[in-house]
Amino acid sequence: MIVVTGATGQLGRLVVTELLDRGVPAGKVVAAVRTPEKAADLAALGVLVREADYDRPDTLDTALAGADRLLLVSANEVGRRLDQHRNVIDAAVRANVRLLAYTSLLRADTSTLPLAAEHKATEELIRASGLPFTLLRNGWYTENYTGNLAGTLAHGAVLGSAGTGRISAATRADYAAAAAAVLTGEGHANTGYELGGDQAFTLTELADEITRQSGTEVVYRDLPVEEYSAALVGFGLPEPYAAMLAACDLGIAAGELVTDRDDLRRLAGRPTTSLADAVAVALKG
């Protein structure tokens, strides 16, 4: 039995789909979700849908009953994630899962990105649990940039504070393929993978690619971090979250989100999605 937490989220849902595409019987896949009603489409495919609220340990014991392998998709409430992850890890210990895979952050043990601290602490909890584990240290999602191309085109600019820093981004589908490979394969226990796209790019190169494909001129405007944070607040993001994202751009400028490792390509069994292809899909959508 393979359990995927956060299975109605953008990454978790893709992992469930990838497992089915790889031939895992639907009845052997558990979609562990906070709101089961949102997983009706997965249930219609025969996937087992179970309630799993990271803040309610009683639901986690039920969700993980009979689990052999578990994918813990990191929670999205920054600042609260460590306690939430601890609840899932403790439930995994009680369920005696044979492999716990966790979606972490690229080089989480040494990264200075604001997002890294909770991931590093979660990795430490996992190691201390005594369970066999796999650390899926995901880099940036390409969708962080292509998810709102309409707004980018309307403003004619990609904004950031990343300078000429390169980003080894990959699509959620790429990361989902890697996770599914670990959940269905062997030889991944007590291992960590540094995951990133095959071709790193700068935000200037991103803007150039959007211009090339859309026919609308888009430029990259490199801003002081305070100005970028203020711009994000102006777009409707909460101030603390905006400040964190802007600080992450400083990490990009320092090389924190680039990797030359080919772990993602090897696990997925194919090249990662190119920036050109990702932009093309986003423009069609």
N, C-alpha and C positions, 0 to 999 in steps of 0.2 A: 504494500500500500504506500503510495506517494502522496504526501500532504503538501499543498502549496498555500501559504498564508497570503493574505492580501490579494486573493485571486480575482477580485473584481477591479483591482487597480490596473493601471496601464501596463505595467510589467507582468504582474502576476497572471493576468488573463492570457497574455501571450505565452507564458510558460505552460499553462494548462493546454492551450491549443497545440503547442509544439510537442508536448508529451503524447497527445492523441495522434498527431501526425506521424510520430515515431512508432506508433503501433501499440502503445500502452493501452490496455483495455479501459474504457471509461469507468467501469466499476472498480478499478484499482487506483483511481485518482480522486483525491479529496480536495475540493475547493473550500478552504477555510476562510470565511468572510465575516465581517462585522454585521452586514445586513444581508441575510440569505435571499431576500426577495430580489436583490439586484443581480443574483446569479441564476435567474430562471432560465436563461439561454444555455448555461452550462449544464444545469439539471436536465434540460431537454435532450442533451447529448448523452445522458447517462452518467455524467460525473456526479459523484456524491458531494452534496453541498452541506456543510456543517457551520454552525455559528462559531466564530472565534473572535472574541474581543480582547485585544491585548491588555486592557485594563480590568478584565474579569477572569481571573485564573480558573474559575469553575468551568467556563466555556472552553477553555483551552484543553483541559483534561479530556473532555468529550470529543473535541475536534481531533485530537491526536490519538485517540483510541485505535490500536492496531497498526499504527504507523511504523513502517520500516525506514522510510526516508522522508526527510522534512526539508522544505525550502522555507527559511525565514526571510521573507521580504522585509527589508528595514521599514520601520514605521515612518510616517511623514510629519509627525509633530516634533519639530526640532526643539530640544530642551527637555522633552519628556521621554525620549526614545529609550534611554538606558533602562529605566524601570520597566517599560513595556517589553523590551527585549528580554529582560531578566525573567519576566513572567513566562514567556514562551520557552526559554531555555530550561527553566525549572520543570515545566510541564513535559518537555522532551525527555528530560532525565527520568521523570516518573513513568513515561511511556516506554522508556528503554529503546529509543529509536536507534537504528544502526548507522545512520549518517545524518548529520545536521549541516546543511549548506546555508550560508548566510550571504546576503548581498551587501557587501561592504563598500569601501571607497578606495580608489587607486592609492597604493602605498600608504594605507591608513596608519600604519605604525610609525611613520616618519613625517607624514604630511603636516603642513602648518595651516591648511585650510580650516576655516571655522567649523566646517561640517565634520572634520576628522575625529574630534575628541570622542564623540559618542560612539563612532564606529570602532575606534581603537579600544575603548572600554568594553564594548560588546564582544569584540574578538577575545579579550582577556577573560570575560565570563565564559565564553564558549570553551576556551582551552581549559579553564579550571573545572568545567563540568565533567570532564572525563569521557565525554561522548566523542566518537569519531566525527570529524568535521571537515568541511571544505569552505574556504574563504573565497568568495567570488568578489574580488575587489574591482568593482565597476568604475570606469572613467565617466566622463560627461556623456549625457545623452545628446545625440545630434538634434533631437526634437526640442531641446532647450532653445535652439535657434530657429528651427524650421516650423515649430508649432504655432507661430503667430506671424506668418509671412505677410498676411494682409496688413497688419499694423506696420511692419517693417517697410513694405512698399508704400504705404500711405505717408510715412514720414521721410522716406527716401534715405533712411540711414539705419545702420546697425550701431547701437550705442554700447560702450563698454569702457573698462579701464585696464584692458589686457595688454595694451601695447602691441608688440610684435610676438607675444607669446603664442606658442603652438598648442593645439588641442587635439589629443587623440580620441576624438569623439566617435561613438558608434550608435546605431539605432537601438531602440528597445528590442526589436526583433533579433538583432545580433546577440544581445546579452541574454535574451530568453533562450536562444538556441544553445548557448554555452551552459546555462543552468540546466536545461533539459538533458544535455549530454552527461553532466555530472550525476543527475538524479537517476539516469538509466544505465550508466556505465560502471566500470570497476576501476580500481586503482587511484581513486581520488581522495581517499581518506587521509586526514591529517596533512592536507596540502592547501596552499594558497596560490591563487592565480591573479596576476596583474592584467586586467582586461582593458583593452583600448582598440580603436580602429586602426586599420592598416596604414591609412594616409592622414597624418596630422595636418591641420590647417590653421591659419591665422584668421582673425576676424576680418581683416582686409580681404583675404582670399574668399571668405564667405560672402562678403558684400559683392565682390567681383562676380562670383558664380551666380548670385541672385540676379545681378544686372544682366549677365549674359543670357540667362534663360527667360527672364521676364520681359526684357526690353525696356524696363524702367531703371533709370540710374539710381543705384543705391551705393552709398559710401559708408565707410567705417569712421565714426567719430570717437576718437580716444579722449576720454574725459578724466579729470581728476576724480579720485574715488568719491569725494564728497558730492561732486556734481552728479556723478552717475547714480549714487544712492538717492539723491533728491529727485532725479528724473524718474527712477523706478517708483518712488512714492507718488509722484505725479501721475504715473500710469495706474495707480490704485493699489500698489503693494503696501502691506503694513511696514512701518518704518524699521523695526528690528530685522525683518526678513530682507528688506531692501539693502540694509547695511551689510548683512551677511553675504548676499549675492555680490555686492560691489567688492567686498573683501576677497571673495573667491576669485574675482578677476585679477586682483593683485597676485594671487597665487598662480594664476595662469601665466601672467607676465614673468613670474619667477621659474616657470617650467614645471609646476606642480601637477599639471594634467596632461603631460605628454609621456608616452612610453614607447620604447622600441621592442617591447616583448610581443611575441606573436601568439600568446596564450589564447586570445579570443578566436583568432582564425583557426587554430588547431582544435579547440573544443567544438566550435560551431561546425567544423568540417567544410568550410567554404570561406572565400574572402569576405571581409566585412563590407557593409554597404558604403559605397563611395559618397562623398559629399554631393557630387553632381546628381546621382540617383536620388538621394534623399531630398534635395531641393526640387527635383522634377516631380516626385510624388507629392510633396507638400503643395506645389503650385497647382497640381491637378485637383487636390482635395479642397 
